Amino acid sequence: MTGAQIVIQTLVDLGVDTLFGYPGGTVLYIYDELYKNKHRIHHYLTRHEQGAVHAADGYARVTGRVGVAIVTSGPGATNAVTGLATAHMDSIPLLCISGQVPAPLIGNDAFQEADTVGITRSCTKHNFLVRDVNDLARVLREAHFIARSGRPGPVLVDIPKDITVAETEYVYSGAEPKIRSYKPTLSGHVGQIRRGARMFQQAKRPVLYVGGGAVLSNASEELFKLVEGLNFPLTNTLMGLGSFPAADGRFIGMLGMHGTYEANMAVSNCDLLVAIGSRFDDRVTGKLSVFAPHAAIMHIDVDPTSISKNVKVDLPIVGDVKHVLAQLNDLVHAPGFKSGLQDVGPWWEQINEWRKRECLRFNQGSEVIEPQYVIQCLHQVTKGDAIVATDVGQHQMWAAQFYGFEKPRRWLTSGGLGTMGYGLPAGMGAQVAKPDAQVVVITGEGSIQMNVQEFATCLQYKLPVKVIILNNGYLGMVRQWQEFFYERRYAESDMHVTPDFVRLAEAYGALGLVCDRVDQVIPTLERGLSHPGTVIMDFRVNREANVYPMVPAGAGLNEMILI
């Protein structure tokens, strides 16, 4: 087989049936083989390489499978960097295949050459440059394995054009790759598991702090079983939303900079903090010196380098969240264990007192649409059953606060990198993965313009993505910070010129709707969501609405600004 044939055959053998990409000179032999194999792999032509990688990211988040993107050399690869960095920060399993100039030309400043391996080294889990066609199949299998195992992440394989035409014998190996220096730990150490169970029994003010690792490892069932056995309060990070049902009374909301009062106060006053698949991001911890100051900290994570990196922990448990929670459940649900638990009734009484602050309340009058109201109505109309993708900013936080997620893999957002322009292509990838699902993109008038070209992809492939724009005419989160901390000097955050989104939708062949009246919010949502194709809904909302609560940068979690 030629190298190009090996690329396609290896992907097929790995179970890949969907690709997102954009062709160019160095990958044309691969695209020629894709053309011949349309019945085996469906390729989606995006309008930008960043869109291709974000779409593969969205596909991966809703399926749990490795998302695959293909780009050409030089600017094609550099355009993919933001998508790779987004996936890297959020631990999303991706395989990105990039073309490269012929091997003899590497380093000679050839046309459309870039040091792709060097550029992407810091924003991928691993990367490869293939210099021998005999290594190609092995490298692709290893890349796929590395992307999905341990702590997932993006892996890039850079393939020079001459490798795609070179020939060698293809031998399929169904065995899992064995990489001597890479052996992720799945099960927790038995002694540490027992210590963890004893810490459960000793705690009077416990909190379970659950991050995206619980979603990535498909551990929701084990997590629910643990909470059932312990009756401990649970808070999620932004990335962990959906790992535990939002409607369950033991869920106390998201924590962190825009977390609930009760979640932040509980973490600030707990005596045991159990971190599950989370990494103590600065948006969660606030001021480190006053983060969970009274707590013994247990940290469960598959990545040993994440443990005690930001916050020193008392009990590290290295292992896959699903495996470790199953081990803990064996002890928690063993006869006699519950009799050794402390009474957490007084702790729940305190948490319920904090809940009375109703920190997420807002006043929806009869005149101006409040953005929170749009999210509440969206939840009502969709019955909380939509896949929701967002961009980054105020709308992202309101979606996290007001759209209660009952199931995992329904929430797609750029948590670590904070990538504007992520929402539309990610939602597009989710719709490809789940063609019968209701996919909604919540965005702002600033973010949507970052990758607006992907509407063409939605229309070409008849992807019925529904886009909700919370249009306040500002870069909303920037404006909020300028209001709070820069004496209302709105330097370059006022979007003086924005498109007519209804006419923009029509230009692409989609349905465009605009809503500027409170009594039309639900009718607009009902009409837009019931439409069989792509829709843009432009909601003109309160220009100076703010996200509350808010923990100022450098402050402790108990120093929240409340409405």
C-alpha positions in Angstrom: 0.0 0.0 0.0 1.0 3.6 -0.4 1.3 5.8 2.7 -2.0 7.5 1.8 -3.8 4.1 1.6 -2.2 3.1 4.9 -3.6 6.2 6.6 -7.2 5.4 5.5 -6.9 1.7 6.1 -5.5 2.2 9.6 -8.3 4.7 10.5 -10.9 2.2 9.3 -9.2 -0.6 11.3 -9.3 1.7 14.4 -13.1 2.2 14.0 -12.9 5.7 12.7 -15.8 6.5 10.4 -15.9 10.3 10.6 -13.3 13.0 9.7 -13.4 16.8 9.8 -10.9 18.6 7.6 -9.7 21.0 4.9 -7.6 19.8 2.0 -4.3 21.3 0.7 -1.3 20.3 -1.3 0.5 18.1 1.1 -2.5 15.9 1.9 -4.0 15.5 -1.5 -2.9 11.9 -1.9 -4.7 11.2 1.4 -7.8 13.1 0.2 -7.6 11.1 -3.1 -7.9 7.9 -1.0 -10.7 9.4 1.0 -12.6 10.0 -2.2 -12.2 6.4 -3.1 -13.4 5.3 0.4 -16.5 7.5 0.8 -18.5 4.4 1.8 -16.1 3.7 4.8 -15.2 7.2 6.1 -17.5 10.2 5.9 -15.5 13.5 5.6 -17.0 16.8 6.6 -15.4 19.8 4.8 -15.3 22.7 7.3 -14.5 26.3 6.2 -11.5 26.7 8.5 -9.0 24.4 10.1 -9.8 25.7 13.5 -13.4 24.8 12.8 -12.3 21.2 11.8 -10.5 20.6 15.1 -13.3 22.1 17.2 -15.8 20.0 15.4 -13.7 16.9 16.1 -13.6 18.0 19.7 -17.4 18.3 19.9 -17.7 14.9 18.3 -15.3 13.4 20.9 -17.1 15.1 23.9 -20.5 13.7 23.1 -19.4 10.2 22.0 -16.3 9.5 24.2 -14.6 8.4 21.0 -11.4 9.9 19.5 -12.3 12.8 17.2 -10.2 13.0 14.1 -9.3 16.0 12.0 -7.0 16.4 9.0 -5.3 19.6 7.8 -2.6 20.5 5.4 0.9 21.9 6.1 2.0 25.4 7.0 -1.0 27.7 7.6 -3.3 24.7 7.7 -1.5 23.3 10.7 -1.0 26.6 12.4 -4.7 27.3 12.0 -5.4 24.1 13.9 -3.3 25.1 16.9 -6.1 26.9 18.8 -8.3 23.8 18.4 -5.5 21.6 19.7 -4.8 23.8 22.7 -8.5 23.9 23.5 -8.7 20.1 23.5 -5.4 19.8 25.4 -6.6 22.1 28.3 -9.8 20.1 28.6 -8.3 16.7 28.1 -10.3 15.8 25.0 -9.2 12.8 22.9 -8.3 14.0 19.4 -6.1 12.7 16.6 -5.0 15.4 14.2 -3.3 14.4 11.0 -1.3 17.2 9.4 0.4 17.2 6.1 4.1 18.3 5.8 6.4 19.2 3.0 8.4 16.3 1.5 11.0 15.1 4.0 14.0 16.2 2.0 12.7 19.8 2.0 12.1 20.0 5.8 14.1 22.8 7.2 14.6 24.6 3.9 11.8 27.1 4.2 9.8 25.3 1.5 6.4 26.6 0.4 3.8 26.2 3.1 6.4 24.7 5.5 6.1 25.2 9.3 7.7 23.4 12.2 4.4 21.7 13.1 5.9 19.4 15.7 7.8 22.2 17.4 4.8 24.5 17.3 2.3 21.9 18.7 4.6 20.3 21.3 3.3 22.4 24.2 -0.4 22.1 23.2 -0.7 18.4 22.5 -0.4 15.3 24.7 2.1 14.0 22.2 3.1 14.4 18.6 4.9 12.5 15.9 6.8 13.3 12.7 6.7 10.3 10.4 10.0 9.9 8.4 9.6 6.3 7.2 6.5 4.8 5.6 7.2 1.6 7.4 6.4 3.4 10.7 3.2 5.0 9.6 0.6 2.4 10.6 2.3 1.8 14.0 2.5 5.6 14.7 -1.2 6.1 13.8 -2.2 3.3 16.1 0.0 4.6 18.9 -1.4 8.1 18.5 -5.0 6.9 18.7 -4.1 4.9 21.8 -2.3 7.8 23.5 -5.2 10.2 22.7 -7.9 8.0 24.4 -6.0 6.4 27.3 -5.0 7.7 30.7 -5.7 11.4 30.8 -7.1 11.9 27.3 -5.7 14.6 25.0 -4.9 15.6 21.4 -2.2 13.8 19.5 -0.8 15.2 16.2 0.8 13.1 13.5 2.7 15.1 10.9 3.2 13.2 7.6 5.5 14.5 4.8 4.0 14.4 1.4 6.6 11.9 0.1 5.6 9.4 2.8 2.0 9.4 1.4 3.2 8.1 -1.9 5.9 5.7 -0.7 4.9 2.0 -0.6 5.2 -0.7 2.0 3.4 -3.8 3.1 0.5 -3.1 5.4 0.1 -5.5 8.3 -2.9 -5.0 10.6 -2.4 -5.6 14.3 -5.5 -5.6 16.4 -3.5 -5.7 19.6 -3.4 -2.7 21.8 -0.1 -0.8 21.3 2.6 -1.5 23.9 4.6 1.7 24.6 7.4 1.0 27.1 7.4 4.5 28.6 3.6 5.0 28.7 1.5 2.8 31.0 -1.4 4.7 32.7 -2.5 3.5 36.1 -6.2 2.6 36.1 -6.9 1.1 39.5 -6.1 2.9 42.8 -3.7 1.6 45.3 -5.6 -0.7 47.7 -4.0 0.9 50.8 -4.9 4.4 49.6 -8.5 3.3 48.8 -8.8 2.0 52.4 -7.4 5.3 53.8 -9.9 7.2 51.7 -12.8 5.2 53.1 -11.6 5.9 56.6 -11.5 9.6 55.8 -15.1 9.4 54.6 -16.1 8.0 58.0 -14.2 10.7 60.0 -15.6 13.7 58.1 -18.3 15.9 59.7 -18.3 18.6 57.0 -17.4 16.8 53.7 -17.7 18.0 50.1 -17.2 16.1 46.9 -15.6 18.3 44.3 -16.1 16.7 40.9 -14.5 17.7 37.6 -14.4 16.8 34.0 -12.5 13.6 34.7 -15.7 12.0 35.9 -17.3 12.7 32.5 -14.3 11.6 30.5 -14.0 8.3 32.3 -17.8 7.6 32.1 -18.0 7.4 35.8 -21.5 9.0 36.4 -23.0 5.8 37.6 -20.3 5.1 40.1 -20.4 8.7 41.3 -24.1 8.5 41.9 -23.7 5.3 43.8 -21.0 6.8 46.0 -23.2 9.8 46.8 -26.1 7.5 47.6 -23.9 5.6 50.1 -22.4 8.7 51.8 -25.1 11.4 51.5 -22.3 14.0 51.0 -22.9 17.3 49.2 -21.4 17.5 45.7 -20.2 20.5 43.7 -19.0 20.5 40.1 -16.4 22.4 38.2 -17.5 23.9 34.9 -16.2 20.9 33.1 -17.8 18.4 35.5 -21.4 19.6 34.9 -23.7 16.7 34.0 -21.6 14.1 35.8 -24.2 14.2 38.6 -27.9 15.2 38.1 -28.4 18.9 38.7 -31.9 18.3 40.0 -30.7 16.1 42.8 -30.9 17.8 46.2 -27.3 16.8 47.0 -26.0 18.9 44.2 -25.1 22.3 45.5 -24.1 23.9 42.2 -21.0 24.8 40.4 -18.1 26.3 42.5 -15.5 28.8 41.7 -15.4 32.4 40.3 -19.0 32.2 39.2 -20.1 29.4 41.4 -23.0 29.3 43.8 -22.8 30.9 47.3 -23.6 27.6 48.9 -20.9 25.7 46.9 -18.2 28.2 47.6 -19.0 28.6 51.3 -19.2 24.8 51.7 -15.7 24.4 50.2 -14.4 27.2 52.4 -15.7 25.6 55.6 -15.5 21.8 54.9 -13.3 19.4 56.9 -12.9 17.0 54.0 -12.6 17.9 50.3 -12.7 15.0 47.9 -11.4 16.1 44.5 -12.5 13.7 41.8 -11.1 14.1 38.3 -10.4 17.8 38.7 -7.2 19.8 38.7 -7.6 22.8 41.1 -7.8 25.4 38.4 -7.3 29.0 39.5 -10.9 29.8 38.4 -12.0 27.2 41.0 -9.7 27.8 43.9 -9.5 31.6 44.0 -6.8 32.7 46.4 -4.9 29.5 47.2 -3.9 30.5 50.7 -7.5 30.5 51.8 -8.8 27.7 49.7 -10.5 25.0 51.8 -8.3 26.1 54.8 -9.8 23.6 57.3 -10.0 20.6 55.0 -8.1 17.4 54.6 -7.9 16.9 50.9 -8.2 13.7 48.9 -7.4 13.8 45.2 -8.4 11.1 42.7 -6.9 11.5 39.2 -5.5 9.4 36.5 -2.7 11.9 35.9 -0.1 11.8 38.7 1.4 15.1 37.6 -1.9 16.9 38.4 -1.8 15.8 42.0 -0.3 18.4 44.4 0.6 20.6 41.5 -1.6 23.5 42.6 -2.9 22.4 46.0 -1.0 20.1 48.4 -3.2 17.1 49.1 -3.3 14.7 52.1 -4.3 11.6 50.2 -3.4 11.1 46.6 -5.1 8.3 44.7 -3.7 7.8 41.2 -6.1 5.9 38.9 -9.0 6.2 36.4 -12.0 7.8 38.1 -14.4 5.1 37.1 -12.1 2.4 38.5 -11.3 4.2 41.7 -14.9 5.1 42.5 -15.9 1.4 41.9 -13.2 0.4 44.4 -14.4 3.0 47.0 -18.0 1.9 46.4 -17.1 -1.7 47.3 -16.1 -0.4 50.8 -18.8 2.2 51.2 -21.6 -0.3 50.5 -20.0 -3.1 52.5 -22.0 -4.2 55.6 -21.4 -2.0 58.6 -19.6 0.8 56.8 -22.4 3.3 57.1 -22.6 2.8 60.9 -19.1 4.3 61.1 -20.0 7.5 59.3 -20.4 10.8 61.2 -23.7 12.5 61.4 -23.7 15.1 58.5 -27.2 16.4 59.4 -25.9 19.6 61.0 -23.7 20.2 57.9 -26.7 19.9 55.6 -28.5 22.4 57.8 -25.7 24.9 57.4 -25.7 24.3 53.6 -29.4 24.8 53.4 -29.0 28.1 55.3 -26.5 29.2 52.6 -28.9 28.2 49.9 -31.5 30.7 51.3 -29.4 33.5 49.9 -30.7 32.5 46.5 -27.5 33.7 44.9 -28.7 33.1 41.3 -31.9 35.1 41.6 -32.6 37.8 39.0 -35.5 40.1 38.3 -37.2 39.6 34.9 -39.4 42.6 34.4 -41.7 43.3 31.5 -39.5 45.5 29.4 -35.9 44.3 28.8 -35.0 40.6 28.3 -32.7 39.3 30.9 -30.2 36.8 29.5 -30.7 34.4 32.4 -34.4 34.3 31.5 -33.6 33.1 28.0 -31.6 30.2 29.4 -34.4 29.3 31.8 -36.9 29.3 29.0 -34.6 27.2 26.8 -34.4 24.6 29.6 -38.2 24.7 29.8 -38.8 24.3 26.1 -36.2 21.6 25.6 -37.1 19.9 28.9 -33.5 20.0 29.8 -32.6 17.4 27.2 -30.5 19.3 24.7 -26.9 19.0 23.9 -25.6 22.5 24.7 -22.4 24.0 23.3 -21.2 27.5 24.2 -18.6 30.0 23.3 -16.8 31.9 26.1 -18.0 34.9 28.2 -21.1 35.9 30.2 -23.4 33.6 28.1 -21.2 30.7 29.0 -21.5 31.3 32.7 -25.3 31.9 32.5 -25.6 28.6 30.6 -23.6 26.8 33.2 -25.7 28.3 36.0 -29.2 28.1 34.6 -29.4 25.1 32.2 -29.4 22.2 34.7 -27.6 19.2 33.2 -29.0 15.9 34.2 -26.7 13.7 32.1 -23.1 13.7 31.1 -21.8 14.5 27.6 -24.5 17.1 27.0 -22.3 20.1 27.9 -19.6 21.3 25.5 -17.6 24.4 26.4 -14.0 25.5 26.4 -13.1 25.5 30.1 -9.3 25.7 30.3 -8.4 27.8 27.3 -11.5 29.9 27.1 -11.8 29.9 23.3 -14.2 32.3 21.6 -15.4 30.7 18.4 -15.5 27.2 19.9 -19.3 26.9 20.2 -20.6 26.7 16.6 -18.1 24.1 15.2 -18.2 22.1 18.4 -22.0 22.0 18.2 -21.7 21.0 14.5 -19.5 18.1 15.5 -21.9 17.1 18.2 -24.8 17.1 15.6 -22.8 14.9 13.3 -22.2 12.5 16.1 -25.9 12.6 17.4 -28.0 13.4 14.3 -31.3 12.9 16.1 -30.4 15.1 19.2 -31.4 18.7 19.8 -28.1 20.6 19.6 -28.2 24.2 20.8 -25.3 26.6 20.6 -25.4 29.5 23.1 -23.2 32.4 22.2 -22.7 36.1 22.1 -22.6 38.5 19.2 -18.8 38.7 19.6 -18.0 35.0 19.9 -20.2 33.9 17.0 -18.2 36.1 14.6 -15.0 34.2 15.4 -16.0 31.1 13.4 -19.2 32.3 11.7 -18.1 30.7 8.4 -19.1 27.3 9.7 -22.7 28.1 9.1 -21.8 27.1 5.5 -20.7 23.6 6.8 -24.0 23.2 8.7 -26.0 24.0 5.6 -23.9 21.9 3.2 -24.4 18.8 5.4 -27.9 19.7 6.5 -27.0 19.8 10.2 -29.9 21.3 12.1 -27.9 23.2 14.7 -29.8 25.9 16.6 -27.8 29.0 17.5 -29.0 31.3 20.3 -27.2 34.7 20.4 -27.5 36.6 23.7 -26.9 39.9 22.0 -26.0 42.7 24.4 -23.8 44.7 22.0 -20.7 44.3 24.2 -17.9 41.9 24.7 -19.9 41.1 27.8 -17.5 39.6 30.3 -14.8 42.2 29.3 -17.4 44.9 29.9 -18.3 43.4 33.3 -14.7 43.5 34.5 -14.3 47.0 33.2 -17.4 48.0 35.2 -16.2 46.3 38.4 -12.5 47.0 38.3 -11.8 49.8 35.7 -14.3 52.5 36.7 -16.6 51.8 33.8 -14.0 52.7 31.2 -15.4 50.4 28.4 -12.2 50.4 26.4 -12.9 48.6 23.1 -15.6 46.3 24.5 -18.5 48.1 22.8 -19.4 46.2 19.6 -20.5 49.3 17.6 -21.1 47.3 14.4 -22.6 43.8 14.4 -24.3 42.0 11.5 -28.0 41.8 11.0 -28.1 38.2 12.1 -31.5 37.5 10.4 -30.1 38.5 7.1 -26.9 36.7 7.8 -28.8 33.5 8.4 -30.8 34.0 5.2 -27.5 34.6 3.3 -26.4 31.2 4.3 -29.8 29.6 3.6 -30.7 29.2 7.3 -33.7 30.6 9.2 -33.1 33.8 11.1 -35.2 35.1 14.0 -34.9 38.1 16.2 -36.5 38.7 19.6 -36.6 41.9 21.6 -39.7 41.4 23.7 -40.1 39.4 26.9 -43.4 37.9 25.9 -41.8 36.6 22.6 -38.9 34.7 24.2 -40.7 31.3 24.5 -42.6 31.6 21.1 -39.2 32.4 19.4 -37.5 29.5 21.0 -40.4 27.2 20.1 -40.4 28.3 16.5 -36.6 28.1 16.2 -36.2 24.7 17.9 -39.0 23.1 15.9 -37.5 24.2 12.6 -36.0 21.2 10.7 -32.8 23.1 9.6 -30.1 25.4 10.9 -31.4 28.4 12.8 -30.0 31.7 14.2 -32.0 33.3 17.0 -30.9 36.8 18.0 -32.1 37.7 21.4 -31.6 41.4 22.3 -30.9 41.3 26.0 -30.1 43.7 28.8 -26.9 45.4 27.7 -25.4 45.7 31.2 -26.6 42.5 32.9 -23.8 40.9 35.0 -22.9 37.4 36.1 -23.4 36.8 39.8 -22.0 35.6 42.1 -18.5 36.7 41.2 -15.2 36.0 43.1 -12.8 38.8 42.1 -9.3 37.8 40.9 -7.0 37.2 43.8 -9.9 36.9 46.4 -11.0 33.8 48.4 -14.1 31.8 47.5 -15.8 33.3 50.5 -15.3 36.9 49.2 -18.1 36.8 46.6 -19.8 39.7 45.0 -23.5 39.0 45.2 -26.3 40.7 43.4 
